[in-house]
Amino acid sequence: MTDRTDFAAAEAELNARGFTRMVFELDRIESLLDLLGSPQRAYPSIHLTGTNGKTSTARMIDSLLRAFGLHTGRYTSPHLETVRERISLDGEPVSEERFASVYQEIKPLAELVDARSDEPLTYFDMTTALAFATFADAPVDIAVVEVGLGGAEDATNVIQAGVCVITPIGLDHTEWLGDTLQDIALAKAGIIHPGATVIAAAQEEEAARPLLERCAEVGATIAREGGEFGVLRRAVAVGGQVLSIQGLGGVYDDVFVPLHGAHQAQNAAVALAAVEAFLGAGARRQLDIEAVREGFASASSPGRLERVRSAPTVLLDGAHNPHGMAATVTALQEEFAFSKLVAVVGVLADKDAEALLELLEPVADLVVVTRNSSPRAMPVAELAALAAEVFGEERVESAEEIPDAIELAVALAEEDVPGELSGVGVLVTGSVVTVADARRLLKR
């Protein structure tokens, strides 16, 4: 019988492998999965890569599949509050007890692999193996698996999924994937295996070319947003938006999605096409519209323009690269009529902080710069200097700790605002870690 201490011990041992240590080779994870009896072969998978929108799209795919009565496993990263969020069964994070017991099964085999290798298995290798083993044990009908980084050499690429999803590709993680869209797309195209069906969001031409070439090379079929599927109409609604989506199998009208922004509408269209491809919908067969509506209505994506307080409104958004921040800013302009908005920004040192601040500047009246709990966080003084260049010194405040930054932002938002606070907002953004830190404080 496992208990809370077993889970804490498993988590501590995982963390000891180096939360951010990266080694891009598949040999170790393949050896570990072979010793486990190849659990990733026990069920079909939908595999997702791209630069932005992967987690939101994975969560929508999961919700749609459950609406069609399937038992799902979902593997996403990073997590906001607990590593258990990375491994979900039927939409819920795996229990501490199950996490610990599967970890105990894997641990001795992982030690065997470590002993034979130059480099020990990484944190991500281990959580990937944990997910695949958990899904096989459950058992699930289908796994929805998000790439950790890139594609070709990512630990998840052992699944060779029949349906692959490529969300929009932008510049991020350039130190690992290359500094052009073509290089990044090339790495991500590695998840496309012979005979797969590929569902691709609209891409810039430089990113689209390597995807098409890979499909031709391995005999994969591709369906592209704007060609075979896409959003026909969207209208802002209370708590989200109402969409009309052209799917692979026909038009799906009056679909309510409780998420904000044109980028989430795009993610919804991609998610629907992926589920259609998996369930065999197409030119002569449309999915049941009521099940589709039910699946989307119950979708959620924590930390993606998530409202955690009102009066003043506090939104959390994990945008951490220019492509993601541009989508967030567009959604703020279209769907939130703030008379005054204060942004709390904490970024990692390897990100393009200046570009993030430049995108935020037109919508934020003031910015409070801070530091999140990651050891890779950009120092406050450095971020404040960048913010002063973009916003002007009089519009920049700083706070070393996130709780102080949020408290200061709320006070600044409420300052000089007569009476009603409904038009006043605080946006916490810049990194998934910043959002996770804020969420722990605000979601009590």
N, C-alpha and C positions, 0 to 999 in steps of 0.2 A: 504493500500500500504506500503510494507516494503522498507527500504532504507539501506544505508551503516551503519548507526548508529544502526539499529536493529540487523544487523549481528554482529557488534562489541560487542553489549550488550549480545547477545546470547553466543558469544565466551567467553566473560569475565565470565559469569555465569557458563559456563561449566568448565573453568579453576579453578574457585573457589571451585569446587568439589574435587580438588586435582588431578593434571594431572597424578601423579604416584601412587595414592592411590589404593590399590588392595584389594578387598573382594571377595573371591571365593564362592559365593552362588547364585543359580539360582532363589531363591524365589522372590527377588525384581524385576528382569527384567521380570519374568513371570507375576507378578502382574501388572506391567506397560503395558505389551503387551496385557494382558486380557482387561484392561481398554480401550486400543486403538482398540479393536476388532480383535486382533490377525493378524496384517498386514503380519507377516511372513508366514502365510498360504495362501496368495493370489497368490503365484507363486512358481514354483519348484526352488530348489537351488542345487548348487554344493558347498560343504564345504571342506576347505583345512586346514590341520594342518601339522606339521613337524617342524624341527629346522631351516633349511635354505631353501631358494628358494620359499617360499610360495607366496610372492608378485609378483615375476617375473612370476611364474607359473599361478597365478590368472590373471595377465595382459594378458598372452598369451591365456588362456582359453577365456577371455572376447573378445579378438581380433578375435579369431576363430569363436566364436558364432555370432559375428556381421557380419562376412564374410558370414555366412549362413542366414543372414537377420533377426536375432532375436534382439529384444530390450533388452539390458542388464542393470542390476544394479551390481555394484562391490563395495564391502566393504573390505578395506585393512587397515593395520596400521603397523608402525606409519606413520605420514605424514612428508614430507620434508619442505614444506613452509606454507601450510594452512590446517586447519582441513577439509576443503571442499574436499581435495584430497581423504580422506577416503571414501567418498560417491560419486561414479561416476555413471552417467547415459549415456549409449551409449558411454563409453570410456572417457567422459569429467567430470571433477569435477563439482558437483552440484553448481548452482549459489548462490551468497550471498542471493538473494531475496528468493529463494526456501528454502535454509537452515534455514533462519530466520523465515519464515512463518510456516514450519513444527515444528521448535523449539517452537514457540508460542502455537501450538496445544498440544504439549506434556507437556509443562511446568506445567500447573495446575494439570495434572494427576500425574506427577512426584512428585509434592509437597504432594499430597495425600498419595502416596506410602512412601515417606520419613517420613511423620507424623506417619505412622503405624509401621515403622521399627526401629530396634536398630541402624542400620547403614544407612545413606543416600545412594541413588544410586550413583555409581561411575561415573567418566568421561566416562569410556569405556561402562558402562551400557547405559548411555545416548546417546552416538554416535551410539551404536548398535541399540537402539530403533529408533533413528532418521533415520538410514539407512533403516531399515525394513519398516517404515512408508513412507519414500520418495519413495521406490520402489513400494509400493502398490498404492500410489497416481499417479505414473507416467503414466500408469502402465508399469511394465517390463514383458517380457516373461520369464525371468530367472534371478536369483541372483547368483553371484559368491562371496562367503563369506569366508574370511580368519579369522581363529581363532586368538584371541589376544594373549593368553598364555595358553599352555597346550591343553585342549580339553574338558574333562568330565565336569569340573566346569566353563568353559569359558562362558561368557554371550551369545556368538553366538550359543551355543549348544542347544538352544531352537528350532532350525529349523528342526532337524531330517531329514537331506537331503537324497535324494535318491541316489546321487553319492557323495562319499567321496574320498578325495585325501590325501595321506600321502607322503609328500616329505621326503628327507633323515633326519633321526633322529640322533642328536648328543647331546653332553653335553652342556646345556645352561639353564639359569634360575634354577640352581640346588637348590637354596634356597627355591623355591616354588614347584618344580616338583620332587625332589629327586635327589640323586647324582649317580645313575646308569642308564645305557641306558634302562634297563628293567623297572625301575620306571617311567622314562620319557615316554617310549612307552606306558606303561599302562595308563598314564594320557591322552595321545593323542588318544589312541584307543577308548576313551569314546565318540568320535563323530560318531562311527559306530553304527547305529541303525538297528533294525530288517528289513531284506529284502533289505538293501542297496547294491549297487555295489561299491567296494573299489578298487581304483587305487593306487597301492603302488610302489614308487620308490624302487630301490635296497636298502636293509637295512642290517646292521650287524645282525648276528644271534640273539644276545641278544635283539635287538629291534624288530626283525621279529616275534619272538615267541608270545609276548603278542597280536600282531595284528592278527595273525592267530587264536589264542585262542578266541579272541573276535568275530571274524567272525564266528567261529564254534558255539559259544554260542548263537549268535543272528540270525543265518541263513543268514549271508551276503555272497555275492559272491566276491572273490578277484581276481584281475588280477595283476600280478607282473612283474616289469621290469626285463628283462632277461629271462622271461618265455613266457608271452603272448604278450609282446611288448618291444620295446627298440630301441636304435640308432644302425643302421647297419653300417653306414659310416658317417664320417664328414670331411670336408675340410675347412681350413681357407680361407676366402674370404675378399675382401675389405669391411670394415664396419661390419663384422660379420662372418657367416659361412654357408656352404651349407650342408644340411643333407639328408641322406636317412633313413627313419624311418619305422620300422616294427610296424604297428598299430594293433589294434584288428581286423580290417577289411581288412588287406592286407598291401602292401608296398607302401609308399609314397616317391617318388624320387624327387630330385632337389628342395628341400625345402630350401629357403634362410631365415635365421633368423638373424636379425640385432643386435645380442647380442654376446658377446665374452665369450669363455670358454667352456670346456667339461661339466661343471655343467649346463650351459644354454642349451646345447644340451639335456642333461638328463631332464631338466625342460620341454623342448619342447616335448619330447616323452611322458612324464607324462600328459602334457596339452592335447595333441592330443588324448591319450587314454581316458581321462576324457570326452572330447567332443564326441568322438565316443560312449562311454557308454551312455551319455545323449541322443544323437540323434539316438540311436538304431543300430549303425553299429556293425558288428561282423563277424563271420566266413563266412556268405553269403552276406554281404553287406559292401561295402567300401564307404567312404565319397567322395564327388566330389573333385578330386585332385586340381583343379584350385582354388576352394574356400579355401582349406587348405593352398595353397601357398599364396594366397592373405591375409589370416588371419595372417599368420606368418610374412609376409613381412612388415605388418604395426604394428607389436608389438613393444613395447618399455618398458624399465625398468629404469627410472631415478635413478641415484645414484648407479647403478650396472655397474662397469667399464665404466662409462659414460665419454665420451670425451667432455670437456667444453672449451678447448683452444688448439691452436696448436702453435708450434714454441716458446717456448717448449710446447710439449703436456702436458696438465693437465688432469688427470683422477680422477674421484671421485668413490670411492667404499665403500659401507656401511658394509664391513666385520667386525664383532664385536665378533666373537667367533672362536676358533681354526679351526673348521670344515669349516666355511665360508672363513677364511683367507687362508687355504690350497688350496681351489678351486681358489681363486683370484690369488695366487702366481703361480699356475700351468698355468692359463690362461695368465699371464704376460710372463712367460717363453716361452709358445708356440706361442703366437700371437703378441707380441710386442718386436721387437729387439732393446731394448734401449741400447745405449752405456754407458749411465749414467742415473741413476734413483735416485731421492731424494724423500723420503716418509715423509709426514706430518701426524703425528699420535696423535689423541686425543681419550681417552677411558673413559668409565664410571668406577667408583671405584670398582664396584662389578664384573668386568670382569677379565679374565685371561690374563692380559696385557703381562706378561712375555712370555706366549706361542705365543701370536700374534706377538711379536717382534722377537722371535726365528724363526718363519715361514717367516717373512719378510726379515730377515738378509741376506740370500743368494742372494736376488734380488735387494736390495736397497744399493746404495753406501754410502748414508748418511741418517740420520733421524733427522727431526725437531719435537721435542715433544711439544705439546701445550695442551690447555684446551678448551673444547667446552662449549656451553652456558647452559648445563644441571647443575642443582644444585647437581647432583650425579657424576659430572665429577671428575676424578682422578687429584689431584694437580700436577702441572707441575714438581715440584722438585722430587716428588715420582716417576713419570713416567720417568724422566730424569735419576734417579739413576738405575732403571731397565734397561733402554736402554743402559746405559754405561756398565753394566755387560754383555749385549748381543753383542753389536756392538763394544765396546771399546770407551773410552771417546772421542778420536780424531774424531770419526764418528758421534757424537751426538751434536746437537744444540738445544736450546730451545727458545720458545717465549710464553709469557703469553696469547696473544690473537691470534685468528685464522688469521685475516688479516695480522698481522706481520709475522706469521709462513709461510703463503703462499708466501709473498713477499720475505722472506729470502730463502725459498726453491727454488724459481725461480732463484734468484741471484746465489745460490750455484750450481744449475743445469747448468747455463750458464757459470759459471766460468771455466777458462782453457779449454774451448771447442773451437777449431779453426773453424771459418767459420760457416758451416751448423749446424743448431740446430735441424734437423729432428730426430736425434737419441737420443735426450735428453728428459727426462720426469720427471714429478712431480706426485706422487700418494697421494691423500688425503684419509685417511682411519681410521679405528679403531672403528667407531661408526656411526650409522645413524644420530645422532645429529651433529657430526663433519661434515658429508657430507652435511647436511641441511644448517649448518652455512656457509660452503664454497660455496654452490650452490647459496645462496642469493647474495654473493659477485660477483660470476663469471658468472652468467647466465643473467646479466642485458642486 
